[in-house]
Structures are given as C-alpha cells and as structure tokens.
Amino acid sequence: MAELGSAGGDGELAAAWAAIRDGLRRDCGARLFDHWLKPLTLGGIAAPGVVRLHVPSDFMANWVSTHYADRLTLAWRAARPGIHEVRIERMGPAPADVHAAETGTQAAAMPAVVPAEPGPAGPAATEAGVGRLQQLFDPRLTFERFLVGPSNQVARNAALAMAAVGRPMFSPLYIQGATGQGKTHLMHAIANARRAADPDAAILYMSAEKFMTEFVAAMRARDTLSFKTRLRSADLLLIDDIQFIAGKDTTQEEFLHTIDELIGAGRGLVVSADRSPHALTGVECKLQSRLAQGLVADVKPADLPLRRAILATKATTLPEGLVVPEAVLDCLAVRIASNIRELEGALNRLAAYATLTSRAIDVAFAEDVLSESFSANQRRVTIDEIQRKVSEHFDIRMTEMVSARRARAVARPRQIAMYLAKRLTPRSLPEIGRKFGGRDHTTVIHAVRQIEKLRASDSEIDADVRSLLLALEGA
C-alpha cells in the first residue's frame, strides 16, 4: 500500500501493528480479541500522525470506536510517538464485501473517525474525542461563586493557577480540609474554568471510590488497559476524597503509576482529602510522598466574617419575597461554625419551614427550627468568659458584675451579661444568679426579658448584644 511508505516504511509500520495486536490479545484475552479486534487490519497512514484501521462493517467500526479507541490510541502512541489519531473505518461499498475489507482492498469507505487525545505536542482534540473523557461539571460551582477569606485564599489561588491552560506550575495540587469546607467546589471550579478556557481539553473528574470501583471492574474484565488509557490520556485529572483508597494496595499502586505518567507528560493532577498526605493512614509512603511533591493547600474552617458573607450571598438566591433579617443571618453565622455545607443547609431549611408554615423568619423562629443544629455546633461558653467580654465591651470593672450597684451604666451591662449567660450556656437560672453576686433567679428572669424588649426597640442595645454574640461564639 502506498500510504504505508509515508510513515517511514511498510515494514516498520506493520511491525508496530503486529506488536500492538499481540499486546491486545494478551490484555483482552483470546475470546474478546478474536471476536472484536482480530478483524482489524492496518490501512496505513492517512495523514501525518494519523493511522487508519479497517474493519468489515459499520457496526463493528462504531463498536470498536466506542470501546477500544483509547486503548488503540495509547498503544499506537507508545509504539510510534508521532501517532496522535486513530481512524477506524469500514472498508467496502456494502456490508457483504467483508473479504475485500479484511484483505485491505481499497474501496469506498465509511469512516468512524476516533481522534486520539493529543500528547503535549499533538494537535488539539476534536469535540468527539473529548467526549470520551469530558465530564459534566456542576455549572454552579465556579470561582466566581467561591467566596474567599483568609482560611481558603491560598487554596483558591492555587486552584486558579491549576485551571490555566498549559503546563501546570505545580502538579499534583493537593487540597486538604475537613468535610464541607469547599474542596469539591474548588475542584469543579477548576474543571469549569479550564473547560471555558480550552474547550478541547480532556478533563476527568471522579471520586476515589469511583476510581477504585472502575479499576476493580477493569481487572475482573481483564481490561485494565482501557482504564489506564482513559486516565492517563487526560489533560487534567481530578480525584476527590483520596483518603478512601487507604488499605487498597493494588489501587494505590495503579494510582501511583497514574501520577507518574501525568506528571511526566506535563499534565495537571488535582487531589483532595480530609487530611494531609503524610496523615493518610493505610497509604503507602511512596504514594504519600508523590502526593506531597507538588503543592499542598489548606482549606481551613471559615472564620465568622466569611461565614456571614456566604450566608448573605446564599440569601440572595432564596425565593422572591422570602426575607431573612440581618439578625438571623448573624445568628446562623455565629451558631453554626462546623462547615459551610451545614451552614447553607441550615439557611435552606429555615427558608423551607418558613414557606411551608407561612411564618416570617426571625431569631425566635430560627432558634425553634434549628435547635438541633445549634446544639450540635454550640461552643461551650462560660459565664466567666461572658462577664469578662461584657466588662471589656462597656469599659467597666469585672467586679461590677457581682456588685450591688444599680447605676444604669453598671446595671445595664450586668443585665446583658445575664441575658447572654441564659442564651449561651446550659446553666440554670439559679446558677446564673449565683454567678452574679448571689442574685435570685427572678432577677435573672427580669434581666433576660428586659434585654429582649430593649433589643426590639433600641437599635444601640441590639447592636451591642449582636457584637458580643459574635465575639463570644464566633471564634
């Protein structure tokens, strides 16, 4: 065939194809090979870097393209680095002309074009080729919607850098943080930003659990080459919650090889976990070292200002007409500090209950609906701490909290301290009274009711109480 000569000689290309066929038979098993891959014949070089393979029918061309295109591409790229695309075509004018197609007789062809994922020097993949690796990422999880604070600034900037087109500044990017702090949001944001900047990029996102499941299934089907090809052909690979591969030695070994392949090819790898690489128990030291060799970026628990900003942004997406007062947003930001996911979930729950019961949202309503969430997130504040904070806020001596003085400049802060003690601690009314100079529980009740009344009518008192709540519970 004349086409073969353009690749450096008929014999050289034929030898490469023979070696590839032997490898396919060995990896797939004789039954699968004989049924689907043995009928493939070498058609030659269709264009620079493009190899053509022939099959007897349109159905077979489509089936092989769907199930074995990645594997064939990887095999050809390994055997002949200059090959970056494989075309699988039915040869012959009609399905009946099987013998002519198998013997390589040149005739009218109906091609099933399967572009390979390009190497670093190859041309951009076409839309059809990207489809095999491209995932549907959540369009809501973008960098624009990821609010930034001191707790996540480094991780967000590192994620932006990883989303850029071209060889990554560092790889892998290892994002670590507790559950619900925004790691998955950042990973989807990376994928969405990269896809927007380079629509032809092959991007693959999966959880560590899915990585394991697919790898085990591939081993059972004696089809590991397809799995390896799919991952290692990605321009950007993102693996979420990598801690779940702990104790899975074979999976860890495969992931280690995948890391080496991607980094060696100058491609991007992003991994997330709930702990640092060296704290991954049940993970081989060699894999821990590979994961730590790029950049390890923390996503720490959001501080109070960031939690408050997240709630304010989330509140703008609630149904029209549903109003969440500032005091309620403050309450949620202060009382739920565990993670962002729970914080947003609490606001959603509050909105749902308000809609279903036709009630206005206020602090009392929030306390009622979210009592369990508030209890679970409660930071243990002591009465001593409350007295100290209130004394500092109003610039009075700590001893005034237990004194008998009734001057308003002293009595009002003391009442606020009692109100906060009732709200923020599990202490009984008599216990609170004893901590304030041995006062009776009825004095505590009066103080609580008085401050509740003043908060509704005196904006200055309300602002003081809100500031103290933030100082006491927001740390």
N, C-alpha and C positions, 0 to 999 in steps of 0.2 A: 504494500500500500504506500502511495506516495506521501501520505500525511505523516507517516512514521519518521521519515527522514528529517522532518523539521525539528524533531526533538533530540537529535543527536544520534540517530541511527535506529533502524528497525530492531536489531538485536538487543540493544541496550534497553529500549522501552519494553520489549517483550520479556526480557529477563526480570525487569522490575514487576511487571504484571504477574509473572509466574510466582515470584516470591510473595506477592500480595495475596494471591489465591491460596497458596499454601498456608499462610497465616490465617486467612478467613476460615479455611477448613478446620484448622486446629482450634480456633477460638469458638467457632459456632457449633461444631460437631458435624459429623458426616450427613445426618438427615437434613438439617436445615440448609447446609451448604448445597447438597445435591438438588434440593427442591427449588431454591431461590437464587443462589449465587453461581452455581456451576454453569447455567446457561449464559452468563455474561461473557461477552467476547470483546477483545480490545479493538476499538475503532481507530485509535490514533490520536494525534494532536489536532484539534480543531482550530486553535489559535494559540498564541504564546501563553503558556501557563494553563491551558485548558485541555483536559484529556476527555476523550469520548469513549463511552462504553455502550455496547449494543445488547439488546435483549429481544426475545422473539415477539412480544406483544405489548400493546398499550397498558394492559392491566399490570403486567409484570414490571413495566417501566415505572408506573406510579407506585406500586407496592415497594419496590426496591428503593425508589427515591425517598419514600416516607420513612422506611425502617432502617436503611443502611447507608444513606447519603453521608452522614457524619463519619461513620466508620471508614467508608471508602476514601473520603477526603483526607482523613488523618493518615491512613495507610499510604496514600499517594504522596502526601507531603513529607512523610518520613522517608519514603523511598526516593523521591525526587523533589527536593525543596522548592524547585521552580514551579511546581504544580500548585495552583490555588483554586481550581474549579474542576468539578466533575460533571459531565453531561451524560445522562442515561437516556438512551433513545431506542425506540422500536424501529428496527430496520425492515424495510419491505413495504410494498404498497397495500398489503392486506394481511390480516392475521393468519391466513392459510399459508403464507410464504415463510414458514418457520425455518426450513432448511437453509434458505438463502440468508436469512438473518444470522443463523448460528455460524455459517461458514464465512461471514464477513462480506458477502457480496454487496457491493454498493448499490443502493436503490433509494427510492424516495423514503424519507424518514419522518416520523412524527416525534419530535424530541420531548422528553420530560426534563427540562433544564433544572439542575440542582446546584446552585452556586455553593462553593465551599466558603466557610468562614475564613477570612483572609488572615494571613500571618502579619507580623509587623510591617513587612514591606509589600504586602499584597494589596490589590485594589479593594475598594470598599465593597462590602457585601450588599447584594441587592435585597429588596424588601422580602422576596420569597425566602432567601437564605436566612435572614434574620428571624423570620417567623418561627423557626425551629427552636431558637434559644430565647427569643424575646418573651418576657412575662408581662402580664397586665399588672401594673403597679397602681396602688391607690392614688388617684389624682389629687386627693385632698391633702396628702402628706407631702408637702413641699417645703422648701427652705423659707418661702415667704410666710408660711403659717407656723414656722417653728420659732417661738419666742425665745430670745437669747438673754441670759443673765450670767453672772459670774460662775454659776455652777455648771454651765454647759457651753461656755463660749469657745473653749479650746476644741472640744469635740465637734462643734458646729463648723468652725473654720477649717478643721481638718477634713470634714466631710465635703465641704465646698471644694477644697483642693482635689479631693479624690474624684469628684464629679467632672473635673475638667478633661477635655479631650487631649489625648497624647499620653506619653509615658508618665506614670504617676510619680509624684515627688517621693512617696514612700509606699511600700507595699509589704505586708498587709497593713491596713488600718484596722486596729483592734479597738472597738468601742466597748467600754465596760461601764456597768452601772446596775443598780438594783432594778427590780421589776417596776414597770410603769413610769420610768423617768424619761422616756423619749428615744430609746435606742432604735426601736423599729421605725419610728417616724423618720429619724435621720437616714436610715438605710433606704427607705422608699424615696426620700427626698434626693438622695444621691442618684438613684436609678432614674427618677423622673427628670432631674436636671441633665443627666448625661444623655438620655434619650432625646431631650429637646435640643441639645447642642449637636448631637450626632445621631440622627435617626437610623443610620445603618449599623450602629454599634450592636454587637451581640451581648446582651445583658441577661444574666441569670441570677434569680433570687430564690432561695429556698431555706427552710429551717433545717437545723441539724438533724432533726428527727426524719424529715423527708430525705435528706442526704443518706441517712442510714437505711431507710426503707428501700429506696431505689437501688442502692448498692447491693443490699442483700438479695433483692429480687433479680438483679442482673447476674449475680453469682449463681443463683439457683437455675437461671435460664441459660447459664454458660454464655452470657452476653455482656461481659464486663467491658469489652472494648467500646461498645456504643455508649455506655455510661461515662467512661473516661473521656471519650471524644467530646461528648456534649459539654462536660465541664471545662475541659482544657482548651476548647475552641472559643470560650467566652472571652470577650474583651474586658468584661467586668463581671466578677463573680461575687455575690453577697450571700453569706451564710449566717443565719440568725440563731442565737442561743446555742453556741458551740459547746457549752458545758454538758449538753446531753449526750455527747459521744464518750463520756467518761466510762472506762471499763470495756469499751468496744475496740479491742486491739486491731482487728482486721480493718475496721472502718477508719481508725486513726492512721494506720499505715497508708491507706489509699488517700486520705486527706493530705497527709504529709507529701506524698508524691504530687498531688494536685497543686499544692502550694509551690513546690519547687518548679513545676512546669510553668505555672502562671508568672511567677517572679522572674524566672529565666527568660521568658518571652516578653517581658516588659509590660505585662498586663496588670489590671487592677484587681485586688482582692480586699474585701471588707468583711470583717468578722465581728460579731457581737457576743457578749457573755455577761453574766451577772457578777463576775469576779475577775481578778487579774489573771494573766496567763499562768503565772507560777503558782497561783492558788487553785488551779483546776485539779482537783483530786481525781485519781484514776486516769490521768492523761500522761502519756509518755513524756519524759524530759525533753526528748528531741523535738517533739511537736510543740511543747511549751516554748522552747527556745525559738522555733520558727515563728510562732505567733507573736512573740515579743520583739522580733528583729526589726519590725517596721516602726509604727508609731502607736503607742497605747494612749488612748484619750479617754478621760473620765467624763461620765455624765452623772454628776452628783445630785443629791436631792435638791429640789428647787427651794430657794430661800423665800421668805414671805413676800417681798416685792414682786418676784417672778410669779409666784402662785396667784397673787392678786391680779397681775396683768393677764395671766392666762384666763382667769375667770371672766375678766372684763371683755376679753376678746370672744370667749365662748358665749357670753350672754348676748352678743350681737347676732348670733345665729339662731336664737330661740324663736319660736313662732311669733308672728307680729301681734302686738297687743299684750304680750306677756312681759311684765315689768319686774325686774329683780332689783330691789333697792340697794344702794351702796352699802348700807349696814349689813345686809345679808351676805353680800359678796365678801365683805370684811370678815364676817363670822365664819364663812366656809374656808377662807384662806388661812385663818388662824387655827381653826379646829381640825382641819384635815391637812396634815403635813406629810403623810406617808409617801404618796406618789401621785403623779399628775393624772394617771388614768382614773384613780379613785376620786380625785378632786372633780374632774369633769363629769364622772358618773354621778356624783352627788348632785351637781347642778342639774343634770338631765332628770334625775329622779324628782328633784324638787319641782321642776317645771311640769313634769308629767302629773304629779299629785295635784298641783295647783289647777291644771287643766281639767282633770277628772273630777275634782271636788268643787270647781268654780270658786276657789278661795284665793284671796290676794296673798301674795308672798310677803311675809315679814319675818323678823327674827324668831318670834314665838312659833310660827308655822315651821320654820326651818329646824328649830330645836325639836319639835314634835316628830317631823317626818324623818329626820336624820339622826335621831337619838343614838341608834346603834353605831353608826359610823363615827359620831362624835365620841362616844365612849371608847371605841376601839382605838381612836387616834389621840386620846387625851394624854397630854403631857402632865405628869404629876407636879403640880404647882403647890408649894407650901404656903401657909398663912404668913410665916415669917418673911418669905420672899415677896408676898403681896404687900405687906406693911412697909418693907424697905423700898419697893418700887414707888408706892404711893407717896411716901415721905420725900423721896428724891424728886418726884414729879411736881409736888406742891411746895417744895423747899421748906419743909418743917422737920423738926427733930423726930427721930424714931420713937422717942419716949412719949410723944403726944398721942400715939396710937393706943396707949393704955392709960393715959392721964384722965382726970375728971374734968378738964377744961371744956367749956361749952361754947367758946367763941366760934363764930362761923368759919373763920379761917382754919380752925383746927377740926371742928365737928364735921364739916362737910367732907374733907378728905378721909376722916375716920369712917363716915358712912359709906363712902365709895369703897374703901378697903373691905368693909363688911360685905357689901354687895358682891365684890369680886371674890371674896372668900366663899360666899354661898354659891356663886356661879362656877368657880373653877376648882373647888376642892370637894371631896366627898364628906367633909366634916359636918357633923350635926349642928343645929342652931345653938344648943348649949355649949358645945365645944368651941364654936366660933366666939361666942360671948366671953368664955373664959380667957381666950387668947387676946381679947381686947379689954383687959383690966378687970375681968371677973364680972362682966355685964350680963344681965338677964337675957334669955333668948327672945323675949318680947322686944327688947331694944334692937336686936339683930333684925327681927321681922320688920320693925318700923324703918330701919335704915334701908333695907332692901326695897321696900315699897316706895320709899321716898325717892330713891335714886331712879327707880323705874319710871316714876312720874316725871321727875326732872329731865330724864333723857328724852321724853316725848315732847317736852315744852321748852327746854333750854338747850339750844344748839351748842353752847360752850361746854356745858356739863357733858353732853353726849360726846363731843369731840375729845374731852379729857378721858372719858371711860374707854372710848374706842382706842385711843393712843395707848392706854395702859393695857388693854387686852392684847394689842399687837405686841407690846413689849414683853408681856408675861408668857404668852403662848406661841408667839411667832418665832422664837429662837430655834 
